[in-house]
């Protein structure tokens, strides 16, 4: 926090928070620091004039300066939290309105078509197509809301993060069983490589299940044209490593450094018209950071991706 607080590029910070310079926390801290320095010099000059022992004056000036700096830090930190909350609120409104616009437009179009006087009820195939549009876009909005709620609960500490000994193998098998039908529809085979004597990890069961679900969902969604997805768990020292490999569209090298950022999606994923909120990998990293885990990946465009994460053994 201290490193973040004392960033020298004040103007970029003000631009980040989208507020005027005089309201920027970093600028306020600099101003308050100058005021404290001026006050300390003034206090020293007055003390030197009225107090005979210079050591008492120096100690008093140092004590007053420290107290004022602590007060300045607390006040400025509060302003920074308010500015960050305001920035996140603006970002949230912009992103959600953008993410919801397309499914809402599709829902309105399909509904208007069904209610139109020209609509032919007897055409069963056309009816199914319209209802599929409604179902798909409703699911898109539901997924977005679920992801946003997950992020909010994690950041506010309201998520079910109670840790216990759990088996990654058991959770992985459970998720594979739940996603098997979706994989078969896309002509994809989920292959879990068994690992004998795999120890338990000390994590939150619901949160780690979210991590595995998101990784398997991504592998299925971005494996265009079918194929196999390989999942492997193994022990590495004092950690258990989860690995999932697909032969999908991959991630362009220029997009890889931003792949864990909130709402970011690689350009080839957008071009391939694969639906996503841009929150899945952000949530994965958020959870693993809280579980003392680590996540990384290796990917090549049009060749596929391999995602890894590690967790400490219980």
LOKESE-165795 format. One record per residue (C-alpha): x, y, z; residue number from 1; chain. Coordinates in steps of 0.5 Angstrom, whole numbers. Each point is the difference from the previous one (the first is absolute). Example, Ala and Ser with C-alpha at 12.3 -4.5 7.8 and 13.67 -1.06 7.14 Angstrom:
<sites>
SITE  east north    up   k c
SITE    25    -9    16   1 A
SITE     2     7    -2   2 A
</sites>
This chain:
<sites>
SITE  east north    up   k c
SITE     0     0     0   1 A
SITE     6     5     2   2 A
SITE     3    -1    -7   3 A
SITE    -7     1    -4   4 A
SITE    -1     6     5   5 A
SITE     7     4    -2   6 A
SITE    -1    -1    -7   7 A
SITE     4     6    -3   8 A
SITE    -5     1    -7   9 A
SITE    -5     4     3  10 A
SITE    -3     2    -6  11 A
SITE    -1    -7    -3  12 A
SITE    -3    -2     7  13 A
SITE    -5     5     0  14 A
SITE    -2    -2    -8  15 A
SITE    -1    -7     3  16 A
SITE    -5     2     5  17 A
SITE    -3     5    -5  18 A
SITE     0     6     5  19 A
SITE     3     7     0  20 A
SITE     7     1     3  21 A
SITE    -2     4     6  22 A
SITE    -5    -6     2  23 A
SITE     6    -5    -2  24 A
SITE     2    -4     7  25 A
SITE     8     0    -3  26 A
SITE    -1     7    -1  27 A
SITE    -3     2     7  28 A
SITE     5    -4     3  29 A
SITE     6     4    -3  30 A
SITE    -4     6     2  31 A
SITE     0    -2     7  32 A
SITE     7    -2     0  33 A
SITE     2     7    -2  34 A
SITE    -5     3     6  35 A
SITE     3    -5     5  36 A
SITE     8     2    -2  37 A
SITE    -2     7     0  38 A
SITE    -4    -1     7  39 A
SITE     6    -4     3  40 A
SITE     5     6    -2  41 A
SITE    -4     5     3  42 A
SITE    -1    -4     6  43 A
SITE     8    -1     0  44 A
SITE     1     8     0  45 A
SITE    -5     1     5  46 A
SITE     2    -5     5  47 A
SITE     8     2    -1  48 A
SITE    -2     7     2  49 A
SITE    -4    -2     6  50 A
SITE     4    -7     2  51 A
SITE     7     0     2  52 A
SITE     1    -7    -1  53 A
SITE     1    -2    -7  54 A
SITE    -1    -7     1  55 A
SITE    -7     1     3  56 A
SITE    -2     4    -6  57 A
SITE     2    -5    -5  58 A
SITE    -3    -5     3  59 A
SITE    -7     4     1  60 A
SITE     1     1    -8  61 A
SITE     1    -7    -2  62 A
SITE    -6    -2     5  63 A
SITE    -5     5    -3  64 A
SITE     3    -2    -7  65 A
SITE    -1    -7     1  66 A
SITE    -7     1     2  67 A
SITE    -2     5    -5  68 A
SITE     3    -5    -6  69 A
SITE    -4    -6     3  70 A
SITE    -7     4     0  71 A
SITE     2     3    -7  72 A
SITE     1    -8    -2  73 A
SITE    -7    -2     3  74 A
SITE    -4     6    -3  75 A
SITE     3    -1    -7  76 A
SITE    -1    -8     0  77 A
SITE    -7     2     2  78 A
SITE     0     4    -6  79 A
SITE     3    -5    -4  80 A
SITE    -5    -5     2  81 A
SITE    -6     4    -2  82 A
SITE     3     2    -7  83 A
SITE     2    -7    -1  84 A
SITE    -8    -2     1  85 A
SITE    -2     6    -4  86 A
SITE     4    -3    -6  87 A
SITE    -2    -7     1  88 A
SITE    -7     2     0  89 A
SITE     1     4    -6  90 A
SITE     3    -6    -3  91 A
SITE    -5    -5     2  92 A
SITE    -6     4    -3  93 A
SITE     4     1    -7  94 A
SITE     2    -7     0  95 A
SITE    -7    -3     2  96 A
SITE    -4     4    -5  97 A
SITE     5    -2    -5  98 A
SITE     0    -7     1  99 A
SITE    -8     0     1 100 A
SITE    -2     4    -6 101 A
SITE     1    -6    -5 102 A
SITE    -4    -5     4 103 A
SITE    -5     5     1 104 A
SITE     0     2    -7 105 A
SITE    -1    -8    -2 106 A
SITE    -5    -1     5 107 A
SITE    -4     6    -2 108 A
SITE     0    -2    -8 109 A
SITE    -2    -7     2 110 A
SITE    -6     2     4 111 A
SITE    -2     5    -5 112 A
SITE     0    -5    -5 113 A
SITE    -4    -5     4 114 A
SITE    -5     5     1 115 A
SITE     0     3    -7 116 A
SITE    -7    -1    -4 117 A
SITE     4    -3    -6 118 A
SITE     3    -6     5 119 A
SITE    -2    -7    -3 120 A
SITE    -1    -4     6 121 A
SITE    -1    -6    -4 122 A
SITE     8     0    -2 123 A
SITE     3    -4     6 124 A
SITE     7     0    -2 125 A
SITE     0     8     0 126 A
SITE    -4     0     7 127 A
SITE     6    -4     3 128 A
SITE     5     5    -3 129 A
SITE    -3     6     3 130 A
SITE    -1    -4     7 131 A
SITE     7    -2    -1 132 A
SITE     2     7    -1 133 A
SITE    -3     2     6 134 A
SITE     3    -6     4 135 A
SITE     7     2    -2 136 A
SITE     0     7     2 137 A
SITE    -4    -1     6 138 A
SITE     6    -4     2 139 A
SITE     5     5    -2 140 A
SITE    -3     5     5 141 A
SITE    -1    -5     5 142 A
SITE     8    -2     0 143 A
SITE     2     7     0 144 A
SITE    -4     2     6 145 A
SITE     3    -6     3 146 A
SITE     7     2    -1 147 A
SITE    -1     7     2 148 A
SITE    -3    -3     7 149 A
SITE     5    -5     1 150 A
SITE     6     6    -1 151 A
SITE    -4     4     5 152 A
SITE    -1    -5     5 153 A
SITE     8    -2    -1 154 A
SITE     2     8     1 155 A
SITE    -5     1     6 156 A
SITE     2    -7     4 157 A
SITE    -7    -2    -1 158 A
SITE     2    -7    -4 159 A
SITE     0    -6     3 160 A
SITE     7    -1     1 161 A
SITE     0    -4     6 162 A
SITE     6    -5    -1 163 A
SITE     0    -7     1 164 A
SITE     4    -7    -3 165 A
SITE    -3    -1    -7 166 A
SITE     2    -5    -5 167 A
SITE     2     4    -7 168 A
SITE    -1    -7    -4 169 A
SITE    -7    -1     3 170 A
SITE    -2     8    -1 171 A
SITE     2    -1    -7 172 A
SITE    -3    -7    -2 173 A
SITE    -7     4     3 174 A
SITE     1     6    -5 175 A
SITE     2    -5    -6 176 A
SITE    -7    -4     2 177 A
SITE    -4     7    -1 178 A
SITE     4     2    -6 179 A
SITE     0    -6    -4 180 A
SITE    -7     1    -4 181 A
SITE     2     7    -2 182 A
SITE     7    -3    -2 183 A
SITE    -3    -6    -4 184 A
SITE    -5     5    -4 185 A
SITE     7     4    -2 186 A
SITE     3    -7    -2 187 A
SITE     5     1     6 188 A
SITE     3    -5     4 189 A
SITE     2     1     7 190 A
SITE     6    -4     2 191 A
SITE     2     0     7 192 A
SITE     7    -4     2 193 A
SITE     0    -3     6 194 A
SITE     5     1     6 195 A
SITE     1    -5     5 196 A
SITE     1     2     7 197 A
SITE    -2     8    -1 198 A
SITE     0     3     7 199 A
SITE    -6     5     2 200 A
SITE     1     8     0 201 A
SITE    -3     5     5 202 A
SITE    -4     4    -4 203 A
SITE    -8     2     0 204 A
SITE    -3    -5    -4 205 A
SITE    -6     5    -3 206 A
SITE     6     5    -3 207 A
SITE     4    -6    -3 208 A
SITE    -5    -3    -3 209 A
SITE    -2     7    -3 210 A
SITE     7     0    -3 211 A
SITE     0    -7    -3 212 A
SITE    -7     1    -3 213 A
SITE     3     7    -3 214 A
SITE     6    -4    -3 215 A
SITE    -4    -5    -3 216 A
SITE    -5     4    -3 217 A
SITE     5     4    -3 218 A
SITE     4    -6    -3 219 A
SITE    -7    -2    -3 220 A
SITE    -2     7    -3 221 A
SITE     6     1    -3 222 A
SITE     1    -7    -3 223 A
SITE    -3     2    -7 224 A
SITE    -1    -6    -4 225 A
SITE     0    -6     6 226 A
SITE     6    -4     2 227 A
SITE     3    -2     7 228 A
SITE     1     4     6 229 A
SITE     5    -3     5 230 A
SITE     0     1     7 231 A
SITE     5    -2     5 232 A
SITE     2     1     7 233 A
SITE     7    -2     3 234 A
SITE     4     1     7 235 A
SITE     6     5    -1 236 A
SITE     3     1     6 237 A
SITE    -4     3     6 238 A
SITE    -6     2    -5 239 A
SITE    -5    -4    -5 240 A
SITE     0     3    -7 241 A
SITE    -6     0    -4 242 A
SITE     1     0    -8 243 A
SITE    -5     1    -6 244 A
SITE     2    -1    -7 245 A
SITE    -4     2    -6 246 A
SITE     1     0    -7 247 A
SITE    -4     6    -1 248 A
SITE     1     7    -3 249 A
SITE     5     2     5 250 A
SITE     2     7     2 251 A
SITE     4     5    -4 252 A
SITE     6     2     3 253 A
SITE    -1     7     0 254 A
SITE    -6    -1     4 255 A
SITE     3    -5     5 256 A
SITE     2     5     5 257 A
SITE    -7     3     1 258 A
SITE    -4    -7     0 259 A
SITE    -1     0     8 260 A
SITE    -3     8     0 261 A
SITE    -7     1     1 262 A
SITE    -5     0    -6 263 A
SITE     6    -1    -5 264 A
SITE    -1    -5    -6 265 A
SITE     5    -2    -5 266 A
SITE    -1     3    -7 267 A
SITE     0    -7    -3 268 A
SITE    -5    -2     5 269 A
SITE    -5     6    -2 270 A
SITE     1    -2    -7 271 A
SITE    -2    -7     1 272 A
SITE    -6     2     3 273 A
SITE     1    -4     6 274 A
SITE    -4     3     5 275 A
SITE     3     2     7 276 A
SITE     0     6     5 277 A
SITE     7     1     1 278 A
SITE    -1    -2     7 279 A
SITE     2    -7     1 280 A
SITE     7     0     0 281 A
SITE     0     6     4 282 A
SITE    -4    -4     5 283 A
SITE     5    -6     0 284 A
SITE     6     5     2 285 A
SITE    -4     3     5 286 A
SITE    -2    -6     4 287 A
SITE     7    -3    -1 288 A
SITE     3     6     3 289 A
SITE    -4    -1     6 290 A
SITE     1    -8     1 291 A
SITE     8     1    -1 292 A
SITE     0    -3    -7 293 A
SITE     3     2    -6 294 A
SITE    -3     0    -7 295 A
SITE     4     1    -7 296 A
SITE    -1    -3    -7 297 A
SITE     4    -1    -7 298 A
SITE    -4     1    -6 299 A
SITE     1     1    -8 300 A
SITE    -5     3    -4 301 A
SITE    -4    -5    -4 302 A
SITE     4    -6     3 303 A
SITE    -3     0     7 304 A
SITE     1     2     7 305 A
SITE     2    -4     7 306 A
SITE    -2     3     6 307 A
SITE     3    -1     7 308 A
SITE    -1     1     7 309 A
SITE     3    -2     7 310 A
SITE    -2    -1     7 311 A
SITE     4    -2     6 312 A
SITE    -1    -7     3 313 A
SITE    -5     0     6 314 A
</sites>
